[in-house]
Amino acid sequence: MRLAVVGLGAMGAGIAARLLDAGYEVAGWNRTKEKARPLLDRGLDWTGSPAEAAASADVTLSMVTDAKAVEAVVLGEDGIVAGTGPGRVHVEMSTIHPETSRRLASAIADAGGTMLDAPVSGSTTTLEAGELSIMVGGDADAFSRVEPVLRAIGPKVTHLGPSGSGHTMKVAVNLALITQIVNLGEAVAFAERGGVERGAAVEAMLHSVVASPVIRYRSKFLLEGGLDEPPLADVDFQQKDLTLALELARGWGIPVPTAAAANELLNAARGLGLREHDFAVVHEVYRRLGGLV
């Protein structure tokens, strides 16, 4: 099975690397070829466009920044739709609106191919550790065909239902992730205001029943010097997913009060000039509002 990866940023490059390590023949495309240099040195075949990547592969996977970028690489003049055809599967792994996902799947189907939405839960850290989870929506037969490919990327793969199900679940997971980290920042600032040393408070959280994978790998951002750590997902990037959850909830008429509160803390982080930091910087917002700075 020949594969192609469209979008070779941090996550896309990590996905391509794992597929190469698994022994697959992998082609790739990225707006900036130089970013793909380490992968080219490892045997990745370069293609000139998303259409060329899709035409060269049985299965194409895309991982790009946002819905605008997804639509460009899928529906653009030299997009994946132009290169797909009968028997080919496209796996869209970015985080986008479920309705956008279904619209893209329809365009792929019109061209003769099949699209699965398969966004991931985790970061470059969990990807490199082989612990990434993948949530999949779309045709069950196509899923059975590409499941071994997805398991080469991450071992936790769940087929959730029809087209759009994977992207719906990704938004739900990110809602829980963001509110959990915002709450962690609140709790640690609360303990610190009560006289507990910050590092000790974080350590106690990690040893408590509230510890989770995301708390474990993001707790470093709450420690002394945490503002200097390279972000896994900055405030703007993560708020994009939270506002998507708020938009969907408003349309469905379902209350998401913790998401709304978390969004206000991210607004405050931007207002305080902290937008370029990992979104766990909301802890610093609590510290400043609570008189700890």
Secondary structure as the mmCIF struct_conf table of DSSP 4:
data_model
#
loop_
_struct_conf.conf_type_id
_struct_conf.id
_struct_conf.beg_label_comp_id
_struct_conf.beg_label_asym_id
_struct_conf.beg_label_seq_id
_struct_conf.end_label_comp_id
_struct_conf.end_label_asym_id
_struct_conf.end_label_seq_id
STRN STRN1 ARG A 2 VAL A 6
BEND BEND1 GLY A 9 GLY A 9
HELX_RH_AL_P HELX_RH_AL_P1 ALA A 10 ASP A 21
TURN_TY1_P TURN_TY1_P1 ALA A 22 GLY A 23
STRN STRN2 GLU A 25 TRP A 29
BEND BEND2 ARG A 31 THR A 32
HELX_RH_3T_P HELX_RH_3T_P1 LYS A 33 ALA A 36
HELX_RH_AL_P HELX_RH_AL_P2 ARG A 37 ASP A 41
TURN_TY1_P TURN_TY1_P2 ARG A 42 GLY A 43
HELX_LH_PP_P HELX_LH_PP_P1 LEU A 44 LEU A 44
STRN STRN3 ASP A 45 TRP A 46
BEND BEND3 GLY A 48 SER A 49
HELX_RH_AL_P HELX_RH_AL_P3 PRO A 50 ALA A 55
TURN_TY1_P TURN_TY1_P3 SER A 56 SER A 56
BEND BEND4 ASP A 58 ASP A 58
STRN STRN4 VAL A 59 SER A 62
BEND BEND5 THR A 65 ASP A 66
HELX_RH_AL_P HELX_RH_AL_P4 ALA A 67 LEU A 75
BEND BEND6 GLY A 76 GLY A 76
TURN_TY1_P TURN_TY1_P4 GLU A 77 ASP A 78
BEND BEND7 GLY A 79 GLY A 79
HELX_RH_AL_P HELX_RH_AL_P5 ILE A 80 GLY A 83
TURN_TY1_P TURN_TY1_P5 PRO A 86 GLY A 87
STRN STRN5 VAL A 89 GLU A 92
BEND BEND8 SER A 94 SER A 94
HELX_RH_AL_P HELX_RH_AL_P6 PRO A 98 ASP A 110
TURN_TY1_P TURN_TY1_P6 ALA A 111 GLY A 112
STRN STRN6 THR A 114 ASP A 117
STRN STRN7 VAL A 120 SER A 121
BEND BEND9 GLY A 122 GLY A 122
HELX_RH_AL_P HELX_RH_AL_P7 THR A 124 GLU A 128
TURN_TY1_P TURN_TY1_P7 ALA A 129 GLY A 130
STRN STRN8 SER A 133 GLY A 137
BEND BEND10 GLY A 138 GLY A 138
HELX_RH_AL_P HELX_RH_AL_P8 ALA A 140 ILE A 153
BEND BEND11 PRO A 155 PRO A 155
STRN STRN9 LYS A 156 GLY A 161
BEND BEND12 PRO A 162 PRO A 162
TURN_TY1_P TURN_TY1_P8 SER A 163 GLY A 164
HELX_RH_AL_P HELX_RH_AL_P9 SER A 165 ARG A 193
TURN_TY1_P TURN_TY1_P9 GLY A 194 GLY A 195
HELX_RH_AL_P HELX_RH_AL_P10 ARG A 198 LEU A 206
TURN_TY1_P TURN_TY1_P10 HIS A 207 HIS A 207
BEND BEND13 SER A 208 SER A 208
TURN_TY1_P TURN_TY1_P11 VAL A 209 VAL A 210
HELX_RH_AL_P HELX_RH_AL_P11 PRO A 213 ARG A 218
HELX_RH_3T_P HELX_RH_3T_P2 SER A 219 LEU A 222
BEND BEND14 LEU A 223 LEU A 223
TURN_TY1_P TURN_TY1_P12 GLU A 224 GLY A 225
HELX_RH_3T_P HELX_RH_3T_P3 GLY A 226 ASP A 228
BEND BEND15 GLU A 229 GLU A 229
HELX_LH_PP_P HELX_LH_PP_P2 PRO A 230 PRO A 231
BEND BEND16 LEU A 232 ALA A 233
STRN STRN10 ASP A 234 ASP A 234
HELX_RH_AL_P HELX_RH_AL_P12 VAL A 235 TRP A 252
TURN_TY1_P TURN_TY1_P13 GLY A 253 GLY A 253
HELX_RH_AL_P HELX_RH_AL_P13 PRO A 257 GLY A 271
TURN_TY1_P TURN_TY1_P14 LEU A 272 GLY A 273
TURN_TY1_P TURN_TY1_P15 ARG A 275 GLU A 276
BEND BEND17 HIS A 277 HIS A 277
STRN STRN11 ASP A 278 ASP A 278
HELX_RH_3T_P HELX_RH_3T_P4 PHE A 279 VAL A 281
HELX_RH_AL_P HELX_RH_AL_P14 VAL A 282 LEU A 289
TURN_TY1_P TURN_TY1_P16 GLY A 290 GLY A 291
#
